[in-house]
Amino acid sequence: MYALINKSKSVSIATLLMLAIAQQAGAATITFGGQAATDGSNKTSLNVNANNTINAISDGFFVSTFDTATAIPGIPGGGDTQYNVAGKSDGCAINSPLVISPSEMNVLNVRKGSDGNVAAAPAGDTTCYAYTTPTTIGEASYVDIDYKDFLANIGNISPNLANSSINYLGFYWGSVDAYNSFEFYSDDVLVAQITGPELLAQLNGKAGDQVADSSNVYVNINFSFDESFNKFRVITSGIAGEFDNIVVGLDQRPVSAPASLAFLGLGLLGLGLGRRFKK
């Protein structure tokens, strides 16, 4: 198991959009930041269009926004409204390629807007988002989001993506709390995790702050082959664990030379700054 954040190496970089960090831990890389979303959701990945659409399935990036308007044509599984909150979820649905793993512990809700002591929309997010919250405060609940069926069938939709693994995951994490965490699994084997206290320590954030960039963060994780995953779990023991704009990238996707150089440059920048600021 790899801890994605190493507290002994803390680097923050101010940008016009949000705080960003490049950090190396084991063979996984985590960065905080992305781009301003133009669909009303505030923050999204640099690997999709700003309006949370994709150029083509063959590009190998897929976004789930919980809004029916941005479902990906040709990918099965979209349009599931069973998790919508009555009266709060106009235009909301589980979008492809998400599959919610069946379990009595899975607690998922999809909605718009905030309600006190229920859920808070990620900062600036006026679109649909998802959250998990415990039936009994203090007892952890979670939601599992599973990509195994998607990976098994993506080759039938786009042959060049056959036999892919997921080596990139991005998500907008709203009002990060000390009792929130994300875990990443290869089948049922835990390969990595990121916790609320670790993220807040890195960004000097305040737990539960519903406005600040330091606690409403777009998180990017680039996994090595050994750390590739097919399921992730959002865990909370309090109100609540909120997230939106989930983007996955497949390792068989075509990579252009400029994009490769850009990622390399970001990685080198993170390493250089880590050395500079190491105590």
N, C-alpha and C positions, 0 to 999 in steps of 0.2 A: 504494500500500500504506500502511496506517495502522498505526502502533504504538499499541496500546491503552493503554499505560502510559507516562506522562511522568514520569521520575524527578525532575524539578525541582519537581513538585507532589506531595508525599507527605502524606496525611492518613489517620489511623487513628481509628476510633470504637469504643470498647468497648461491647458489648452483653451481655445475659445469655446469649445463645446462642453468639456468636462475634464475631470482629472483622469490621467492615464498613468499606468505603471507597466513597465516591462520587467519581468522577473524570471529567473531560471531556477528550477528546483527539480533535481533528477533530470529526466529527459522531457518533462512537460513544461510548457510555457504558459503563463497566465498574464493577460493584459487587461487593464481596465480602461474602457473608452470605446468609442465607435463614431457614429455620425448622427447628426440631427435628423430625426425621422419627419417626413412631410405629410404623414397620414394622420397626425394627431397623437401619436404614441410617444413622442418626445425623443427616444433614443433607440437606435438599432445598430446592427452589425455593418461594418464596412464591406462585407462580402455579398450584400444584396443591395438593390436599389433603395434610395432614400424613402420611397413610398412603400417599401416592404413587398416588392414584387421581385421575381427573378427574370433573367433574360431568357433562359432556356433550361429545361430539365437536364440537358446534356452537360451543362456547366458544372453540375455536381453540388450546388448549394440549394438548400431548401429552407423555407421560412414558415413558421406557424405563428400566427398573430392572434388567434381566437376570434377573428372577425370573418364573417362569411364573404366579405368583399374581396379578401386577399387569399382565398383558397387557391391552391395550385391545380389548374386543369390537368387531367390525365393521371393524377395520383389518387388512388382509392382511399377512402376513409374520411373524407371531409363531410361537413354538414351535420355532425352529431351534436344535438342540442340537449342531451339528457343531463348535462351538468350545469345548464343555465340556471341562474337565480331568477325566480319568478318576479316579473315587474322591473328587473334591473338589467336585462340582457338582450335588448333590442339589437338585432344584427350580429349577435354572438353565436359561435359554434366552435366545437373542436375541429380544427383544420388538419388535413393531411400534411405530413405523414405521421401524426401523433397517434399512438395507441395507448390507452390507459390500461395498465395491467390489472386484471381482476384480483381483488383482495379485499377482505373485510376491513382492513386498515386504511385502504385508499380513501382519501377524502379530497374531492376536487370540486371547486365551484368556478364558474365563468360568469363575468358580469362587467358592467361599466360603473364608474363612480365609486365614492367612498361612503361608508357608514361607520359611525363611531362604535367601537367595540365589536366590529365585524370584520372589516377589511379596509385598507387604504390603497387607492390606485397609486401605482408608481408615479413619482413626481412628473407633472406635466402630461400624464397619459390620460387622454379623454376617450380612448378607444376601449375595446374589450380586453380584459386581462384575466389571468387565472390565479387562484389562491387555494391554499390548504389551511385548515384550522382545526384544532382538536375539539372533539366532543366535550372533553373535560380538560379545562386549563391545567397545565402542568404535566399532562400525559401526552406524549408525542403522537402526532398523526403524520401521515406522509401521503404523497402521491407518486406512483411509479409511472414514468413515461418510457415506453418500450419501442425500440426500432427494429427488433429482430425480423418481424414479418416484412417490413419495408425493405430491409437490406436483402432479404431472401428473394424479393420479387422485383427489385429495381432493374435488374438485367433484362427483364421482359419488357420494360418500358423504355429503357435506354441501354442498349447492349454494351456501350463503352463503359458503363458504370457497373457492370456485372462483377461479382466477387469483391465489392467494395467493403471497406470498414469505415467507420466514422473517425476522422482524426481532427475535426474541429467542432466545437460547440460554442455558441454564443447565446446569452439570454440577458434580458433587462431585469435586474433584481431590485424590487422596490422596497423602500423603507426598511433596510436591513436591520434585523434584530439579533441580539445575542443568542436567542433560542432558535434561530434559523440555520439550516445547513443544506448543502447539496452533496450528494454522493453519486459516484459514477461506477457502473458495474459492467464487467464482461460476463454475460449471462448472470450468474449469481455470485460472482467473485468481485469483491470491492477492490477497485484499482486506484481510486483517487477520491479526494473529498476537499471541500472548501467550506469553512464555517463562518458564521456571522462575526464572532469575535476576531478571527484572523483578518477578515476583510476590513473591519472597522479600524483595527490597529494599524493596518497598512495605510489607510487613507485618512486617519485621524478623524473618523466619523463618529457621530453620536447615534446610538442605537435608537431605532424607531423614528428618526427624523424623516418626515414625509416630504421635505422640500429640498434639502441640501444634496448637491452632487456627490458628496462624500458618503452618503448612505442610500443613494438611488443611482445604481451603477450598472453600466453595460459591461458584462463580464465575458471575456474571450478565453477559451482554453484550447491550445494546440497540443494534441497528444502524439506521442511516439507510437510506433507499431505495437510495442508491448503493452501500451496503455490504452489502446483503442477500446471503445466501449460500445455497448448496444442498448443500454438502459440507464436512466438516471432517476434519482429519488430526491424529492424536495421534502424536507422534514421541518416540522415546527412543533413546539410544545406551548405556544402562546398565539395571540392574535396579531398577525397571521403571517403566512409565508406567501408573498405576492410576486408574480413574475409575468413576463410578456416577451414577445418577439424572439422566440426560440429559433435559432439558425443552426443547422448542421451542415458540415462539409464532408464529402466522401473522398477517400484517398486515391481513387481511380480517376478523379476529375482532371481535365486538362489544365495545366498551369502555364501561363504565359511567362516569358522571360522578365518583363517589367514587374509583374506581380511577385515573382520569385525574389527578385532583387529587393523589392520593397520590404518583404517579410524578413529577408536576411538583414537588411539595414536596421530594422526595428529590433531584431534580436541582438545585434551587435551594440546598438545604442543602450539597450537594457543592461547588457553585460558590463559595458564601460561605466555607466552610471552606478551600477551596483558596486564595482570596485572603488569608485571615487568616494562613495558615501559610507562604505563599510567602516564600522568603528573598530 
